[in-house]
Amino acid sequence: MNDDRNRTDEHQLDRRLRQALEPRRVSGARRQHYRRLLSEHEEREMKRMRRHSRLELGAVAVVLLLIVVVSLWRLDVVGVDRDATPEPGIGAAPVETAVVEPSPARTEIAATDPACDVTPPSENGPSGFAGDPVYVNWYGDDGLWLSPVSVSGVNPSMPHSPYLWFTGGSPIWISADQEVQDISGRRTDGPSELLHVDKQLDVLTRQFPVRFVLTFPDAGCWELTATTADQELSIVIDVRPLEERPDMLVAHERHALLPYSPPDECAVTPMRGPVDDAGRFLPYYWIDGDGVSVRSHTGIVWAYEPTPFDWFLDEWGPIVVTGSSMANGAPLELEFDHIQRAGLDGQFWLSSVVFPVPGCWEIEATAGEQTLHAVLWVYPPECRREAGEDIPALCEIPD
């Protein structure tokens, strides 16, 4: 999964560099800079392809060896004499195979604390959810069902995790014959604040399925109870820290690729995050102003290439974004102007910003009386690296 994500990032970089070399976009020193980056990118891609070819050949050899070993083992287990001639009639009749209906792809969950007697999920789920990649672990019976959300089911780019319950907001789906009257929870292995329950969505398409978001204030062993007029469902779950959620792990890994800390003379505005405000397991990094907030996907800003920024306003209206280099006064460039977008987290202005030089930058956003002022450090692209790699030799770290 990480290789797929890295390959996608490489393809996007290749496309952006080739677009940047179009005559109408850049010229002079910036064109030479882009050509050098493209050459380095193509060299990395050739090395990656050679490495993957060797890995794929090795994997095929291992699989073939396993097939041979397992086949021989099965013959020994069932007591078949490989040199004997079968008696007439033995093995001649076709074997009837039972047809098994597909069931949801369950995730086996074991508590990290043996004292937490975790409730195992059911072998099946409510009608209409068989094989659903988002809701994979169902608890209950035909009258009252409950399932947490799989992070990798909602966002397939995320790695698989054996845990589905985390502090912060944990979305769940309840399918019941009757309306859900109450959801409560208590921590059984220590003190904790109360569980917060938010009824986020009510879609009456499968009896009474309702989406809730449960905010567990602390990690640990929890007893969760859902009730209707005639039924009650109680389960014991192991709630993990938010930092262990796959999307948060990925966000921290990406942010850890920060080449170096900005120099002290650049008073960078701190970003908060990673934060997932919409429950889509897409955490962002945020800077908040007076009525204006801006979010970044990685919290790292690179020079010369388009950087997406999403601008949120307390009071909706037109927005103006400006900025300049604190070293030479060069203005920022907008690859495209602000586009109005909307999602689960509300409406926002999407813009694609290009910082033409690295270094310390001031940006300002204005929407009526609402403003945001921030200082950013913009990194040169030659400092970019992949996970597990050292900072490139071409990267000049400021004193």
DOTI-526750 format. One record per atom (N, C-alpha, C, O): residue in one letter; x, y, z. Coordinates in steps of 0.001 Angstrom, whole numbers, plus 500000, padded with zeros to 6 digits. Each point is the difference from the previous one (the first is absolute). Example, Ala and Ser with C-alpha at 12.3 -4.5 7.8 and 13.67 -1.06 7.14 Angstrom:
a513190494310507800
a499110501190500000
a500900501200500000
a501036499981500665
s498614501069498615
s500820501190500060
s499230501090500730
s500509501108500169
//
This chain:
m500827498795500000
m499173501205500000
m500860501254500000
m499700500968499302
n501411499010501513
n500899501153500000
n500647500182498651
n500188501132499554
d500169497741499760
d500602500107498668
d499029500625499021
d500399500812499165
d498300498814500925
d499011500592499100
d499892501496500237
d499915500783499055
r500089499612502225
r499892501428500299
r501231500748499513
r499881501092499444
n501327498321500762
n501227500659499536
n500019500100498488
n500430501014499449
r499094497909499852
r499986500023498549
r499053501087499493
r500303500681499020
t498547499485501649
t499064501060499611
t500628501368500171
t499846500872499145
d500881499323501990
d500670501288500231
d501044500266498924
d500138501136499545
e500622497805500028
e501012500177498963
e499347500397498678
e500503500876499297
h498379498482500363
h499321500341498751
h499505501437500022
h500089500709498997
q499379499729502168
q499545501386500106
q501173500966499854
q499876501036499347
l501270498624501265
l501178500865499875
l500453500074498558
l500332501080499511
d499689497769499786
d500403499981498591
d499091500903499174
d500468500780499171
r498204499103501071
r499055500820499234
r500206501480500278
r499981500820499082
r500217499519502186
r500167501420500347
r501287500579499407
r500015501136499526
l501068498075500504
l501255500499499457
l499916500193498495
l500506500986499463
r498848498064499853
r499885500137498549
r499085501162499625
r500249500701499019
q498688499502501766
q499140501159499747
q500770501299500217
q499840500972499262
a501001499013501776
a500749501221500312
a500974500380498905
a500366501169499881
l500076497837499289
l500957500272498934
l499335500499498724
l500685500301499022
e497973499792500978
e499335500553498822
e500426501457499824
e500156500720500986
p500032499721497765
p500556501349499761
p499207501112500650
p500569501012500409
r498115498811499691
r499194501114500505
r500053500135501523
r499455500950500561
r501212498087500114
r499920499987501453
r501241500620500660
r499870500830500900
v501335498769498655
v501207500480500659
v501077500282498963
v499868499640498830
s501184501002501614
s501126500254499116
s501234500235500851
s499913500138501220
g501236499907498122
g501230500379500668
g500441499024501067
g499997498787499794
a500394501778501387
a500570499188501075
a499009498966500513
a500385498878500329
r498351501492499738
r499009499039500506
r499880498819499051
r499802498872500452
r500315501363498198
r499947498885499052
r501183499046500231
r499822498782499994
q501371501764500206
q501161499150500263
q499817499202501289
q500367498828500077
h499054501836500941
h499752499316501265
h499036498838499799
h500229498908500521
y498691501318498726
y499020498939499744
y500641498858499217
y499724498836500290
r501139501469498711
r500636498940499222
r500873499109500891
r500011498778499851
r500716501848501071
r500834499213500900
r499146499110500895
r500336498836500219
l498549501710500305
l499105499196500849
l499400498848499211
l499872498892500520
l499751501365498207
l499408498945499183
l501014498893499744
l499651498820500038
s501608501552499699
s501036499000499773
s500197499136501248
s500124498779499901
e499904501862501281
e500156499231501237
e498796499092500219
e500146498855500427
h498656501667499275
h498790499193500154
h500026498768499094
h499653498903500438
e500763501274498285
e500049498864499074
e501016498958500454
e499771498802499834
e501351501641500738
e500995499054500501
e499436499194501168
e500215498790500074
r499045501886500866
r499373499281501109
r498989498990499493
r499900498898500539
e499344501467498425
e498970499102499467
e500626498755499387
e499463498905500167
m501674501233499118
m500668498840499424
m500511499066501101
m499884498780499882
k500680501792501187
k500466499169501107
k498841499263500643
k500122498822500336
r498727501878499841
r498835499359500617
r499492498849499152
r499631498953500532
m500345501235498117
m499503498947499112
m500909498774500051
m499510498871500010
r501823501341500023
r500917498863500083
r499848499264501326
r500053498771500048
r499754501998501039
r499826499373501309
r498723499180500053
r500002498894500540
h498900501630498908
h498731499281500013
h500058498745499126
h499381498989500330
s501365501071498547
s500125498809499149
s500671498863500754
s499568498851499913
r501504501473500838
r500685498967500774
r499085499440501087
r499984498792500239
l499244502094500428
l499090499539501049
l498904499111499446
l499637499004500624
e499824501346498195
e498918499207499424
e500492498615499600
e499291499016500213
l501923500883499206
l500544498684499642
l500219499142501245
l499723498801499992
g500773501817501068
g500196499258501239
g498696499528500597
g499922498888500521
a499033501958499409
a498699499628500547
a499397498826499242
a499410499108500609
v500731500882498061
v499473498896499198
v500688498691500371
v499343498965500117
a501977501073500069
a500729498781500369
a499543499472501352
a499839498793500176
v499951502112500784
v499548499583501329
v498618499366499937
v499761498969500627
v499318501646498613
v498642499470499881
v500011498601499387
v499311499106500490
l501478500694498426
l500073498680499379
l500552498963500970
l499519498867500037
l501489501512500751
l500553499070500975
l498970499636501056
l499889498834500380
l499352502157500101
l498958499734500992
l498933499067499457
l499522499120500716
i500095501065498007
i498978499139499400
i500473498549499990
i499235499091500324
v502031500694499304
v500543498636499971
v500020499405501401
v499588498856500192
v500891501917500801
v500093499489501369
v498631499657500555
v499815498941500599
v499213501964499202
v498650499757500528
v499372498787499332
v499333499210500668
s500869500622498012
s499428498849499294
s500554498695500557
s499240499064500249
l502076500860499951
l500599498802500565
l499524499753501415
l499760498856500386
w500101502205500390
w499537499855501390
w498580499467500055
w499691499142500827
r499434501360498294
r498608499534500000
r499921498527499626
r499191499264500565
l501637500292498492
l499988498584499641
l500421499132501182
l499435498927500210
d501556501526500566
d500438499234501153
d498940499996501095
d499797498982500661
v499516502166499539
v499005500096501064
v498829499055499768
v499550499342500939
v499943500574497823
v498840499153499731
v500394498545499773
v499132499159499768
g502155500530500295
g500432498622499921
g499990499423498606
g499776498798499858
v500449501969499125
v499992499524498626
v501370499437499656
v501025500645500221
d498978498133499230
d501243499402499522
d500235500479498575
d499265499624499086
r501748501196500724
r500191500622498699
r500440498994498953
r499910500281498804
d500578498523501627
d500445498988499044
d498952498931499741
d500180499162499117
a498721500852501642
a498992498940499867
a499033500309498877
a499793501159499638
t499604497766499804
t498960500147498983
t498641500010500673
t499708499075500758
p499430501932499007
p498713500071500690
p499144498787499681
p499991499501498874
e499274500024502164
e499062498917499789
e498835500502499164
e499694501192500019
p499635497894499229
p498861500413499187
p498943500646500875
p499624499467501044
g499895501707498509
g498908500675500694
g500459501014501009
g499245500917500322
i501978498961500202
i500470500957500999
i500391501302499321
i500839500026499100
g498547501028501341
g500301501314499426
g499335500247498681
g500234501039499383
a498923498021500147
a499377500191498696
a498771500884500083
a499703500744499065
a499574499178502058
a498765500779500131
a500331501457500269
a500910500280500780
p498379500661498599
p500258501421500265
p499638500363501437
p499037499483500567
v501758501420500007
v499767500437501372
v499070501201499988
v500249500978499295
e498676498950501487
e499057501113500084
e500573501054500944
e500413499700501120
t499600501534498399
t500529501118500785
t498867500894500450
t499179500427499188
a500771499862502112
a498941500860500524
a500236501434499558
a501136500474499991
v497792500214499644
v500069501400499597
v499875500867501242
v499008499921500725
v502004500909499518
v500015500858501178
v499748501435499563
v500677500516499110
e498343500124501522
e499695501383499673
e501128500898500509
e500513499787501099
p499874501215498110
p501060500904500466
p499573500770501223
p498849500422500107
s502066499761500810
s499735500763501214
s500940501178500050
s500996500016499276
p498719500998501574
p500887501155500084
p501413499590500372
p500211499053500758
a500764501685498691
a501409499716500288
a500319500477501406
a500343501165500202
r499545497937500774
r500160500370501386
r501463500260500324
r500901499402499411
t499314501488501525
t501334500307500502
t500130499408501394
t499240500349500904
e501721498759499267
e500206499396501310
e500628501028500929
e501013500615499664
i498384499569501501
i500452501016500934
i500317499350501340
i499153499315500574
a502032500889499916
a500391499516501310
a500411501193500849
a500707500893499534
a498846499112501708
a500328501112500881
a501475499967500367
a500581498929500175
t500024502255499940
t501390500060500435
t500114499662501480
t501061499574500457
d497860500610500296
d499965499644501416
d499203498705500148
d498800499992499723
p501839498904500708
p499276498729500130
p498802500089500935
p499066499206499883
a500948501750501044
a498885500132500930
a498752500560499334
a498913499940500574
c501231500602498220
c498850500543499271
c499395498878499165
c500566499604498981
d498296499888501449
d499339498865499347
d499206500507498796
d498789500203500079
v501912499996498813
v499403500597498806
v498931499084499411
v500191498788499901
t498685501805499711
t498920499253499357
t500377499695498558
t500296500923499241
p499700497810500360
p500318499697498593
p498858500415499093
p498839499909500399
p501459500546498390
p498925500367499070
p499236498770499537
p500495498876500083
s498284501353499425
s499158498917499515
s500555499439498700
s500798500640499316
e498758498139500359
e500435499364498762
e499332500620498772
e500497499845498884
n498395500846501309
n499302500618498879
n499556501397500407
n500395500502501052
g498782500126498112
g499524501340500269
g498602500183499468
g499403499048499497
p500055502159500601
p498634500232499527
p499898499864498486
p500994500109499282
s497801499654500255
s499755499851498566
s500410501264499256
s499685501114500418
g501024498694498468
g500411501126499176
g501412500471500253
g500491500865499274
f500195498586501751
f501347500456500323
f501065498930499760
f501166500219500331
a498464498633499104
a500976498934499781
a501125500488499083
a499744500511498909
g501499499327501542
g501136500427499203
g500238501490499968
g500842500466499232
d498435500308501587
d500187501449500018
d501397500325500520
d500342499577501105
p500490501166498133
p501370500269500444
p500087501026501117
p501028500097500670
v497909500670499541
v500031501054501016
v499586499460501359
v500628500309501013
y498299498870499012
y499497499442501258
y500295498503499983
y499264499228499384
v501808500360501288
v500492498629499870
v499804499172501262
v499972498772499929
n499893501872501218
n499850499272501265
n498641500319500613
n499820501052500614
w499224498033499216
w498648500209500523
w499825499265501319
w500473498877500174
y498832501785500757
y499654499408501284
y498474499996500119
y499342500950499577
g500089497973501003
g498571499967500252
g499310498835499347
g500596498942499797
d498108501259499863
d499197498974499342
d499051500681499023
d500182501172499671
d498807498101499865
d499143500524498938
d499190501218500416
d499556500766499145
g500246499425502151
g499192501141500414
g500789501261500274
g499456501100499895
l501817498770500455
l500812501161500368
l501459499714499667
l500618499111500586
w499925501646498472
w501376499826499533
w500788501296500208
w499447501099499967
l501859498739500248
l500891501153500181
l501345499672499376
l500509498891500165
s500077502076499112
s501318499795499400
s500791501295499990
s499458501054499666
p501835498881500700
p500858501175499820
p500417500130498543
p499776499097499194
v500829502028500481
v500449500282498641
v501452499557499847
v500827500236500881
s499472499123497997
s501374499648499672
s500679501186499323
s499491500533499013
v501656499876501518
v500723501144499435
v500383499723498554
v499783500842499129
s500791497972500607
s500420499680498636
s498807499760499089
s500142500080498780
g498668499623501783
g498800499869499179
g499514501338499493
g499565500112498854
v500505500916501995
v499595501355499599
v501050500623499093
v499670500615498986
n501606499222501389
n501102500581499239
n500964498875499621
n500915499691500763
p498887499682498044
p500810498831499622
p501500500261499936
p500781499049499979
s499641502207499990
s501431500273499961
s500667499800501357
s501226500031500104
m497965499762500938
m500548499814501330
m500357498532500247
m499343499113499455
p501682500615501354
p500365498608500303
p498956499336500885
p499275500672500735
h500654497999499190
h499058499241500815
h500450499995501456
h501196499967500290
s497829500066500625
s500296499945501425
s499120498942500654
s498830499873499637
p501701499363501320
p499168499024500702
p499055500650500996
p499160499317500587
y500960501992499616
y499136500710500946
y499055500921499256
y500356500579498973
l498414499555501563
l498979500831499367
l499437501057500939
l499224500852499570
w501152499107501699
w499482500963500977
w501148500878500477
w501039499497500426
f498765501833499498
f501054500934500370
f499410501164500777
f498818500316499864
t502023500325500958
t499567501225500662
t499729501062498933
t500351499843498831
g499022501225501608
g499539500966499011
g498688499510499414
g499267499266500664
g500426501119498121
g498735499614499373
g500079498653499317
g500766499839499050
s498449499173501416
s499912498684499366
s498598499831499412
s499048499792500752
p500802500294497923
p498675499819499403
p499545498548500121
p500806499082499845
i497905500706500433
i499415498666500021
i498688500041499230
i499428501066499774
w500106497752499825
w498724499867499298
w499157499002500771
w500467498914500343
i498272501462499933
i499080499126500719
i498822499682499095
i499389500902499426
s500291497806500445
s498843499550499244
s499069499290500972
s500404499023500630
a498363501444499507
a499079499460501001
a498582499967499457
a499648500739499081
d499531498369501518
d498587499929499629
d499229501214500506
d498951500358499464
q501596500270501588
q499342501154500605
q500992501147500124
q501207499817499838
e498280501339500444
e500861501163500144
e500915499848501211
e499569499553501063
v501694500822498767
v500968499944501096
v499676501115500992
v499927501176499643
q499880498420501609
q499625500973501021
q501191500551500768
q499989501148500442
d501039498023499714
d501125500466500816
d501255499202499664
d499933498809499696
i501207501865500365
i501310499367499927
i500822500549501165
i500112501213500178
s500454497889500601
s500791500412501154
s501266499165500059
s500090498939499382
g500881501550501364
g501246499276500144
g500685500348501298
g499869501113500509
r500866497922500024
r500786500236501216
r501318499260499888
r500066498890499471
r500973501738501032
r501314499361500025
r500067499057501190
r499650500385501116
t500797498378498659
t499991498987501049
t501344499803500679
t500075499346501040
d500991501209498390
d501328499759500567
d500630501251500591
d501214500044500204
g497982500968500073
g500537501206500596
g499023501158499877
g498982499891499317
p501330501222501347
p499105501165499923
p500068500662498637
p501018499929499312
s497894500712500306
s499955500705498723
s498832500960499995
s499035499844500749
e501073501149498391
e498855500876499769
e498925499238499246
e500231498884499535
l498592501721500345
l498870499326499369
l500188499893498483
l500625500856499373
l498824498086500062
l499970499823498550
l499061501033499386
l498883500199500478
h501579500457498459
h499152500965499297
h499442499337498738
h500747499418499213
v497944500675500606
v499326499368498872
v499365501081499127
v499257500850500490
d501042499108498217
d499434500962499054
d499284499232498903
d500617499217499279
k498066501010500594
k499224499386498929
k500209500844498751
k499402501063499840
q501472498433499270
q500456500823498877
q499118499881498775
q499811500976499274
l499648497841500487
l499270499773498755
l498895498994500242
l500199499014500710
d498631501224498703
d498878499086500148
d499468499695498600
d499330500837499394
v500963497978500098
v499589499607498653
v499118498762500110
v500502498924500327
l498207501195499411
l499070498899500195
l499909499162498729
l498988500019499299
t502087499246500415
t499998499156498811
t500052498525500345
t499521499173499226
r501056500474501931
r500044498608500438
r499373499936501386
r500709500072501004
q497979499793499060
q499268500031501261
q500287501338500688
q499540501042499533
f501212498940501568
f500338501239500685
f501513500142500138
f500497500099501121
p500249499914497776
p501442500200500147
p500314501451500329
p499479500914499360
v501357499294501621
v500340501350500439
v501507500066500197
v500606499075500539
r499985502011499025
r501446500209500173
r500216500896501204
r499411501076500103
f501432498475500799
f500385500775501169
f501511500209499989
f500740499262499349
v499697501744501376
v501426500194500244
v500204499973501503
v499447500819500735
l501367498212499715
l500287499841501422
l501374500591500302
l500994499630499375
t499054501278501575
t501268500609500395
t500428499416501333
t499455500339501050
f501536498773498890
f500552499400501210
f501075500925500552
f500979500277499307
p498866500210501925
p500986500953500529
p501334499369500353
p501024500682500029
d498969497995500246
d501239499337500413
d500092498622499355
d498984499367499712
a502251500174500064
a500218498640499531
a499809499026501158
a500141500366501167
g499532498376498490
g499825498994501032
g498883499038499663
g499561499911498854
c499982499365502167
c498933499012499848
c498654500663500278
c499787500572501070
w499306499345497954
w498708500673500115
w498864499009499790
w500095499073499195
e498822501149501555
e498744499286499765
e499042500955499304
e499689501074500515
l499848498522498311
l499131500845499175
l498622499356499930
l499890498800499748
t499048501993500475
t498636499480500039
t499099500835499098
t499985501227500088
a499265498097499046
a498991500642499148
a498642499388500328
a499889498786500175
t499085502048499908
t498669499515500371
t498939500552499060
t500088501127499512
t498899498033500252
t498765500422499336
t498870499767500999
t500259499718501170
a498490500395498378
a498868499816500912
a499956498586500559
a499587499814501145
d500826499181498083
d499861498599500411
d501321499249500105
d500009498855500452
q501108501750499146
q501249499250499966
q501139500807500590
q499957501227500077
e501067498034500340
e501220500615500518
e501198499187499529
e499985498770500044
l501039501920499511
l501232499366499528
l501171500607500749
l500206501213499961
s500572497934500732
s501181500453500734
s501224499237499501
s499963498777499865
i501113501946499864
i501241499378499555
i501170500633500756
i499905501124500493
v501197498131499585
v501229500493500614
v501026500198498887
v500232499093499200
i500378502074500747
i500922500340498920
i501290500574500582
i500019500509501120
d501045499400498107
d501302500561500361
d500204501257499177
d500186499921498785
v499781501226501851
v500135501289499318
v501471500406500008
v500624500089501057
r499926500159497743
r501401500343499857
r500189501518499923
r499057500711499654
p502138499802500660
p500259501442499889
p499853500484498555
p500294499268499055
l499252501960500792
l499801500574498672
l501277499964499175
l499944499847498780
e501211500293501875
e501273500026499281
e500277498689499274
e500820499969499082
e498504498935501315
e500211498707499362
e499050499762498826
e500108498982499317
r498969501938500444
r499087499825498870
r500784500101498700
r500864500868499878
p498860498263499143
p500858499954498796
p500182501335499308
p501113500324499585
d497829500461500276
d500154501273499294
d500885500964500774
d500725500793499401
m499222499146501934
m500862500853500803
m501457499553499903
m500908500830499958
l499309497857500007
l501362499494499834
l500599500464498678
l501159500412499944
v498034499517498980
v500475500430498685
v500311501493500007
v501017500430499456
a498100500363501165
a500218501449500044
a501295500327500740
a500773500850499558
h499462498477501565
h501232500255500755
h501233499547499212
h501049500643500054
e498818498241499210
e501129499531499191
e500352501006498913
e501174500263499739
r497797500295499629
r500260500997498955
r500631501252500582
r500943500555499435
h498524499886501707
h500523501219500597
h501414499781500529
h500780500946500109
a499554497788500224
a501341499705500488
a501052500155498907
a501197500032500286
l498351500065498440
l500928500201498892
l500436501462499874
l500705500365499060
l498872500459501888
l500468501389500044
l501520499999499960
l500627499394500868
p499989501267498150
p501465499903499859
p500764500536501201
p500991499412500432
y498532501724500110
y500686500620501128
y499042501025500602
y498989500351499391
s501334500117501790
s499181501018500648
s500319501375499396
s501163500287499713
p497831500556500092
p500257501334499454
p500975500766500894
p500026499784501212
p500771501104498207
p500935500791500811
p499250500909500980
p498850500372499766
d501819499972501321
d499361500784501064
d499542501370499517
d499001500530500485
e501740500054498546
e499623501357499567
e498694500027499221
e499456501076499752
c500030497757499855
c498686499929499336
c498985499534501038
c499948498815500329
a499252502102500183
a499033499704501068
a498773499309499410
a498953500621499820
v501189498088499882
v498953499240499327
v498759499878500883
v500099499737501198
t498728500461498187
t498738499807500710
t499759498508500204
t499959499254499021
p499880500286502223
p499815498556500226
p498667499513499430
p498992500706500042
m501029498078499428
m498783499362499498
m499491499005501039
m500790499363500696
r497895500508499406
r499433498967500860
r499636498797499142
r499552500146498862
g500640498689501684
g499668498807499247
g500995498882500268
g500943500161500774
p498832498706498574
p498949499774499005
p498620499887500637
p499848499427501080
v499140501129498234
v498628500008500490
v499077499530498886
v500098500456498861
d498998498619501487
d498983499516499058
d498658500520500477
d499419499444500932
d500080501612498447
d498762500630500449
d498754499388499384
d498902500210500514
a501233499036498396
a498822499554499252
a499729498505500129
a499022499516499430
g501800499742501290
g499776498575500147
g500309499195498755
g499515498878499855
r501292501678499234
r500361499284498767
r501395499397500083
r500500499447499020
f500134500658502159
f501343499477500216
f500984500630499023
f500842499323499410
l499026502002500435
l500926500799499214
l500469501157500892
l499464501104499902
p501521498660500960
p500418501059500925
p500764501104499294
p500743499746499052
y499071501483501416
y500644501171499422
y500743500772501088
y499847499737501193
y500958501220498359
y500685500939500889
y499379501385499781
y499758500412498866
w499990500297502241
w499198501212499953
w500743501202500573
w500829499870500901
i498850501313498549
i500349501286500597
i498705500793500121
i499259500137499027
d500471500381502162
d498757500724500260
d500281501487500156
d500933500407500693
g498236500395498643
g500084501440500134
g498748500555500650
g499337499310500775
d500341501922498914
d498809500662500531
d498856499815499005
d499781500843499130
g499495498051501006
g498893499704499089
g500424499252498750
g499149499599499205
v502164500201500602
v500524499287498835
v500925498889500490
v500845500231500865
s498998498568498586
s500899498879500291
s500467499398498683
s499247499952499028
v501986499594500946
v500538499375498799
v500549498634500392
v500571499835501077
r499248499182498031
r500504498666500290
r500927499529498881
r499840500341498829
s501144498851501598
s500987499419499095
s499978498490500177
s499773499506501104
h500460499760497815
h499947498542500066
h501159499420500797
h499808499025500726
t501383501538499162
t501182499416500642
t500643500913501030
t500791499537500822
g498893501730499150
g500663500933500906
g501390500382499553
g500718500685500729
i499682498883498074
i501309500352499429
i499764500729498686
i499227499530499165
v501418501593500642
v499819500804498792
v501292499979499193
v501082500233500539
w498798499482498140
w501150499911499104
w499974501127498977
w498936500430499557
a502237500034500081
a500111501071499007
a499806499446498598
a500199498811499756
y499411502064499328
y499922499769498549
y498816499138499556
y499672500002498813
e499685499275502074
e498947499085499570
e498660500420500610
e499971500615501066
p498910499053498257
p498685500385500526
p499722499345501352
p500178498793500167
t499388502014500783
t499649499524501334
t498527500280500253
t499599501164499991
p499567497800500239
p498577500247500261
p499781500516501418
p500564499476500960
f498613501553499153
f499567500528501284
f498471500101499978
f499414500405498996
d499949499224502119
d498552500134500153
d499731501074501037
d500532499958501109
w498625501018498511
w499728501145500860
w498566499918500509
w499058499916499212
f500781500111502115
f498689499925500638
f499690501339500671
f500870500621500610
l497879499808499265
l499576501293500536
l498864499809500998
l499118499164499802
d500914501628501278
d498872499995500936
d498757500572499333
d498896499495500201
e501280501556499007
e498911500605499225
e500399499942498530
e501018500561499595
w498163498751499617
w500371499753498611
w500031501286499180
w499179500897500192
g501781499175498894
g500122501140499115
g501251499877499154
g500745499031500151
p499508501921498965
p501212499977499166
p501261500090500865
p499976500557501097
i501112498889498394
i501252500002500748
i501135500460499085
i500011499708498804
v500933501010501780
v501197500459499289
v501217499481500760
v500117500196501210
v500788499140498069
v501204499438500615
v501221500636499339
v500122500010498775
t500772500516502044
t501240500596499497
t501162499468500832
t499798499406501059
g501411500812498453
g501174499571500741
g501264500479499325
g499993500333498815
s501097499702501943
s501269500447499445
s501152499375500767
s499891499683501185
s501221500149498100
s501211499476500616
s500600501061500910
s500113501162499610
m500270498450501591
m500587500959500933
m501459500261499661
m500628500883500584
a499921498341498458
a501394500204499596
a500118501000498868
a500852500886500055
n498311498995498912
n500137500893498842
n498679500608499547
n499964500688498980
g498945499077501753
g498719500617499668
g499272499371498834
g498996500552499548
a501469498306499938
a499325499344498880
a498581499613500407
a499805499457501088
p499197500810498061
p498621499675500357
p499698498520499727
p500604499372499131
l498445500096501640
l499558498639499701
l499131500009498749
l499447501033499622
e500442497812499744
e499230499868498764
e498851499032500225
e500152499000500701
l498704501296498706
l498851499114500063
l499921499233498690
l499745500591498950
e500475498078501100
e499888499203498777
e498573500058499463
e499784500081498791
f499233499875502132
f498625500298499622
f499345500724501165
f500356499803501162
d498667501049498492
d499350500818501010
d499132499131500891
d499879498796499776
h499526501808501221
h499238499272501010
h498756499365499390
h499242500649499279
i500562498066501025
i498856499239499522
i499152499612501205
i500517499472500985
q498196500788498935
q499123499664501110
q499745498494500027
q499579499415499002
r500677499970502139
r499779498574500182
r499197499784501276
r499905500886500849
a499517497919499271
a499247499648501201
a500177498524500280
a500122499198499074
g499894500438502195
g500140498608500404
g499357499792501346
g499235500841500472
l501084498010500162
l499443499702501305
l500434501018501046
l499329500186501015
d501799500473498728
d500501500989500943
d499572501412499640
d500549500960500541
g498485499194498561
g499482501311499644
g500571500522498693
g500742499300499310
q498903501941500353
q500480500579498755
q501308500758500232
q500260500514501088
f500551499538497858
f501288500654500120
f500449500456498619
f499461499575498979
w501535501299501017
w500644500438498768
w501255499159499791
w500841499900500893
l499281499498497930
l501191499228499646
l500885500856499107
l499531500574499017
s501749499511501324
s500945500740499167
s501278499185499846
s500326499168500846
s500379501080498079
s501279499350499746
s501070501085499933
s500019500818499080
v500863499175501903
v500969501079500175
v501393499514499598
v500393498878500319
v500343501977498980
v501386499702499633
v500904501038500666
v499819501204499816
f501149498316500954
f501006500874500606
f501231499961499098
f500668498968499932
p499648502120499376
p501048499964498972
p501422499912500546
p500929499717499244
v499256500518502041
v501332499856500590
v499841499362501376
v498987500220500664
p502004498986499782
p499937499458501357
p500347501067501029
p500466501087499660
g499296498578501607
g500348500926501068
g498802500384500839
g498988499300500025
c501139501824500665
c498974500481500924
c498982500858499254
c500362500913499258
w498354498778500953
w498926500677499293
w498924500507500964
w499719499389501032
e499698501739498597
e498808500509500674
e498808499817499075
e500080500330498817
i498809499147501709
i498770499904499219
i498877500663500779
i500006500029501230
e499031500501498028
e498857500659500623
e498754499680499201
e500003500052498771
a498927499615501944
a498701499738499387
a498984500948500611
a499966500195501215
t499191500402497913
t499012500963500456
t498656499660499376
t499897499791498791
a499070500157502054
a498623499785499547
a499110500947500789
a499516499659501079
g500272501540498369
g499276501020500747
g500809500447501194
g501137500449499855
e498270499430501352
e500700500363501225
e500814498833500556
e500722500162500984
q499169498674498397
q500693498806500484
q501401499937499381
q500170500244498805
t500827499429502019
t501374500007499503
t500797498819500563
t499664499430501039
l501379500234498250
l500994499034500467
l501362500471499556
l500202500310498826
h500737499747502102
h501381500360499692
h500893498884500534
h499875499598501157
a501011499913498013
a500861498895500418
a501366500126499350
a500154500624498951
v500836498768501699
v501359499918499475
v500314498530499741
v499841499162500887
l500603500526497898
l500303498625499601
l501458499881499584
l500590500945499476
w499982497877500764
w501304499701499436
w499780499107498781
w499373498947500110
v501134501462498742
v499832499277498750
v501307499289499672
v501047500634499872
y498882498033499994
y501193499185499806
y500331499866498511
y499094499935499169
p502191500023500494
p500395499742498604
p499748498528499660
p500198499139500858
p499376500551497926
p499666498616499640
p501180499049500062
p499797498793500130
e501428501704499783
e501140499095500080
e500181499416501405
e500835499118500202
c498380501375500774
c500051499448501359
c498955498905500211
c499933499412501079
r499258500312497908
r498966498979500144
r500648498617500080
r500989499721499323
r498441499434501505
r500501498634500150
r498838499053500244
r498883500432500285
e501389498274499601
e499011498983500257
e500263499369501359
e501066500179500588
a497939499077499902
a500133499358501310
a501211499073500004
a500208499224499068
g500576500869501981
g501179499150500133
g501241500546499340
g501076499415500128
e498798501712499155
e501151500578499317
e500588501142500815
e499303500652500777
d501994499578499033
d500659501139500619
d499661501276499227
d499517499946498869
i500740501178501749
i499807501263499315
i500957500071498820
i501190499743500178
p498337500595498619
p500871500009498819
p501202500925500182
p499933501014500696
a501170498603498655
a501220500787500119
a499839501406499414
a500666500940500433
l498441499193498577
l499782501306499368
l499249500972500903
l499962501200499727
c499438498286501350
c499209500856500892
c500917500837500881
c500784499462500782
e499112501841499089
e500792500922500803
e499184500395501225
e498957500641499875
i501516498976501305
i499300500296501248
i500480501346500532
i501199500192500200
p497875500746500032
p500412501319500499
p500675499893501368
p499691499114500796
d501229501801499454
d500691500026501299
d499037500447501099
d500390500086501165
//
